[in-house]
Amino acid sequence: MLPRLVRRALAAAVVAVSLVAPAWSQPLPLADTSAAGLSPLWADAGAPPHTRRLAAQSRAPLTPFVTSSLPEDAAWEGFVTPASRKQSALMIAYQGKLVIENTGVAAAISSPFLSAWDGTHFEALPELAGGPLALGLWNGNLIVATRGVGANYAILRLDGTAWDTLGVANNFIWTLGEYQGHLVAGGRFTSVSGVPALLVAAFDGVSWTEAGSGMSGFEVKNLAVHGTSLVAAGTLAPLKAIAAIPALGAAWQTVGAGFTGSSGDVRSDGTYLYACGALSTSGGVPMGGLARWNGSSWTSLASLGASSDARMTLWNGKIISSVRATSGTGAVGRLSQWDGVSLATIPGDSIAFGIGGVVAHLATWGTKFVVSGSFLTNGSTLVPYVVTFDGSQWGTVSEPWQPGMTGPTIWPVTDIRAWGGKLIVSGQFGLVAD
């Protein structure tokens, strides 16, 4: 039996579908609803066109929404507002808190792009001029790469209550990190602040330089430090999807035989180097979606392949990745864990099972690992877009809904009407309370 909240959410979704066509279909013509007593509660000039059209179709006068006199069943029962409406949110641990990407709302606060979660409440970070592309840490500071208006790809540092601009690239920035005391950035760019730097650049606090010579390819998706080397993973040719430099300014070299496909992420546990993605083969040997470098050769750790956007994080001495350990009938997990001996599923992982959705980003925060994506559930438990695991318990990042919060849905409400003494809410959301 599904929990009460899930049953309510699914039932509400059916009601919403009966009133408004899904975003991916054409709107259905609506007959005059005034005879049925359906009166739109509002339709101001700033409302979407289809909302104004629906309001105009009703011949009944507009009924104001009075918060001091709520209709029957208007108390939102058991609902939790997610961390944000942002699917596949970027995340990073910073000063004991989880910094997470938002698209306007985090529980009761307005948070245009980033907020900090302390385990109980959200705190809005200073507003950015563009949407985040990557998060990183350098000298203990929070660093964010953004895309502003036009081709404005800025790299910013949080300085108390404001963001300082450290540089501006000429294309996307996908990853930020620290190497030999420098801030390093990787992406699709060919220059930063006017300085030629193909795909990877370094900043010493004053100026930008090219991280190493001989880099080539389409993009760097992730960077990692392994021993004394900086390693770059991505779509790199002829460097075969993964390359390293032993020091800043040195020449990039393929790590071993590299891969014939594309690597989406790279991590080091201090002993081994790991890569995941659409790796294909290395030196003619099939790699699956996850591989390990022992200093001389790559070894496949997964029998299943993965997309070029596969991701990993290091947690409790294990590699947690979005490369699946099993497939076929009965396979429900979206994640896997490598413990140094074998690749296995994670107990309790049934993210997006039966409903759909993908895993996009993984991070470590304190004793937990955190996963973001486009999923709404883990099994029958609601975990809108964010799920956490501490080794025994799965959870999410949210606050209980209460009066004063911005709204009881994940995505915008497109219409609200009074009918039969109840409040009918429709919109492009997957979850709603009754």
MOMO-V478625 format. One record per helix or strand of 2 or more residues. SS is the DSSP state (A for helix, B for strand). FROM is the first residue (numbers start at 1). LEN is the number of residues. Records with the same first field share a line. If there is no record, write none. Layout:
# MOMO-V478625
SS: FROM-LEN + FROM-LEN
This chain:
# MOMO-V478625
A: 4-16 + 34-3 + 49-9
B: 39-2 + 80-3 + 91-4 + 97-5 + 104-3 + 109-3 + 114-4 + 122-3 + 131-8 + 141-7 + 153-7 + 162-8 + 173-7 + 182-6 + 191-2 + 195-2 + 200-4 + 208-3 + 219-8 + 229-7 + 242-4 + 253-2 + 262-7 + 273-10 + 285-9 + 298-3 + 312-4 + 318-4 + 336-3 + 343-2 + 359-7 + 368-6 + 377-2 + 381-2 + 386-4 + 394-2 + 398-3 + 413-7 + 422-6
